[in-house]
Amino acid sequence: MTSIHTTLAYLDAGSGSMIAQILVGGFAAAGVALKMYWKRIKGFFGRGDDEEASTVATATADKPADHDTPQS
């Protein structure tokens, strides 16, 4: 009492383009996520010196010089 079933399956052009779109979208999403979390990833594998240097550079860059006066 065994039966053999033939399965007729195919991938049409719409299925192929959907698979390609999923792959491209996945790579794009991974790239955006990598860009967003790059400092955390770099800090995790780095020595930690870059964070202190960037904090000092940002603090001095934000402070206006004494001789800067607004122009009227």
N, C-alpha and C positions, 0 to 999 in steps of 0.2 A: 503494500500500500504506500509506496513512495511516489511522489509526483515531482516533476521537474517544471519549474516556472521560469519562463524567459522574461527578463526584465528589459524593457525597451526604454533606455534613458539616453539623453543627449544634452549637450550644452549649446544653446543657440547664441546668436550674437548679443542679445540682451543680457544673458547670464554672464557672458565673458566680459562685457563692459561693466557690469555691476561688480564683478570680482576685481577688475582693474581699478575701479573707483574706490572700492574699500581699501585696497592696498595703498593707493596714492594718498588717500585721506589719513590712513594710519601712520604713514611716514611723515606727513605734514603735522599731525597732532604730536607725534614724538619729537619732532624738531622744535615745535613751539614750547612743549613742556621742558625740553632740555635748555632752551634759551631762558625760560623763566626761572629755573632752578640752578643755573650755571654757577652762581656765586656759592650756593650751599654745597654743590658737588665739589667745586674747587677748594672750598674751605675744609671739607671733610678729608680730602686727600692731601691738602697742603700742610704747611708747617704752622700757619696761623699768623705769620708776620705781615701778610698783605692786609689783613683786616685792621690792624693797628695803624699801619701807614696810611690807609685810605681814610680812616677816621680823622687823623691829624690833618691830612691834606684837605679834607672837606671842611673841617672847623676853621682852618686859616683862610680858605677860599671864600667862605660865607661872610667873614668879618670884613666890613668896609675899612678902607684906609682912613687915617686921620685927616688927610688933606682933601678927601672927596667931599664936595659940597654940591647940593642940588643946583641946577641951572634954572634961572627964571626966564 
